[in-house]
Amino acid sequence: MINRRTFLRTVSAGALGLAGATWLTGCGRTQAARSPTVKPNFVFILIDDMGWRDLACYGSTFYETPHIDRLAAQGMRFTDAYAACPVCSPTRASILTGKYPARLNLTDWIPGHKRPFAKLRVPKFNQELPLAEVTIAEALKPAGYVSASIGKWHLGTKPFWPEKQGFDVNFGGTHQGQPPSYFAPYKIPNISKAADGEYLTDRLADEAAAFIEKSKDRPFFLYLAHYAVHTPLMARQEVIAKYAAKAKPDQPQRNARYAAMVQSVDDSVGRIMATLDALGLADRTVVFFMSDNGGLIGPTSNLPLRAGKGSLYEGGIREPMIVRWPGVVPAGVTEKAVVTSVDFFPTILALAGVAPAAPDPGIDGASLVPLLAPQGEWAPVPVYWHYPHYHPGGATPGGAIRDGDYKLIEFFEDDRVELYNLKEDLGEKKDLAAAMPEKAAQLRRKLADWRRKTGARMPTPNPDYDPQKEPKRADTETPPPLADAGLLFEE
């Protein structure tokens, strides 16, 4: 595996091509996009715990998201996009490095849950994103990019914060997985000078807009990772009241506080888009929108998807994903290709024209360029998950593979598998494993082979297993009690 130093040296030695400009040439795109002297900017907006159905453009009739809906109308909306893990830290690492969490040995949120009496003993995993890994910020730096990480980091303690991982600016990124408060004072170590009552989502949007303004004359990479819509559920009272008046008890989505947080995220997206427009940067800025895992059952509902955060069912891993680049990415397109969060790293490098002489063979992602500017061929490949951990939402250690329309989930506690045809059964209600044993066996072999190739660590039998002391498993289909309190899990 190529290390950070080797990667940066090969790029600095003249391996910066014009791939990003070359694949655009002659496509009838805008002049800004076609110019070989202009490198595109990148804005990556990552939302925490936002479910696949939490946007109006993805079918919600309760949440109001006009700015994100407009982003989708101006770009490409993916229907089958996945997070690499059903919890946050591993997915974030996969975005920044292009590697599956299993390869990084970062397979659970940091620091993880303690389950001393569970049936299986979960493997130890990295408590940080190793400094030896090359992040998008580091890969872009030799090409003249300035990078900012604004918002949630959750990939290690201070020696592993964004400024140690190639980012020139770090605002609000620490070891914390959720803010102590969404209203100032936030008690986040590197956010100071906040007026009492200031709202965190608004502040992060302001800082992101300020970075864009300051960096407008050079290529930039902005990683805006909101803490929202993660618990604790806190929002402005007037917005909560708006949704409380709108909520109906028979609606799957009806939590007014959560809805108000979704609206604030939408407002922040509008703020970023308006800043790009005002500075004349929209045509040469690629905007990505994504969530890090499925919605948390209780504050929201992922129906018709099954289960939610922490689960390998669709509700825990299928995400809203949008890509906009005016004049390059076709507007108003719905894309059904199966993609995953490891694909962002090679995509951004390809668009920037960064092509290291010795590419890392450990990169798992595939460039999405053939989908974003449809003139090449997209070769579908299976996508994989490895989550050898327990989650308070009810999930037990397992793995999964999606290959075409079929998805297989393997449960490590009892060596059991389930098989679904997602094209015909989006809600994963009809297990086909018994009816299609050959297909199940084929996918199980592929999953096992992938685990061997990535060095995935497996759980082992727990000698201290005690079913009487093990917490009662939650029902992943039903909202937990006191869901409106918004203080459900530490992660």
Beta strands, then each sheet from edge to edge (+ up, - down):
strand 1: 41-47
strand 2: 76-82
strand 3: 120-121
strand 4: 146-151
strand 5: 169-171
strand 6: 220-225
strand 7: 285-291
strand 8: 318-324
strand 9: 333-335
strand 10: 339-340
strand 11: 383-387
strand 12: 398-403
strand 13: 406-411
strand 14: 416-421
strand 15: 460-461
sheet 1: 5+ 4+ 6+ 1+ 7+ 8- 2+ 9+
sheet 2: 5+ 4+ 6+ 1+ 7+ 8- 2+ 10+
sheet 3: 3+ 15-
sheet 4: 11+ 12- 13+ 14-
end
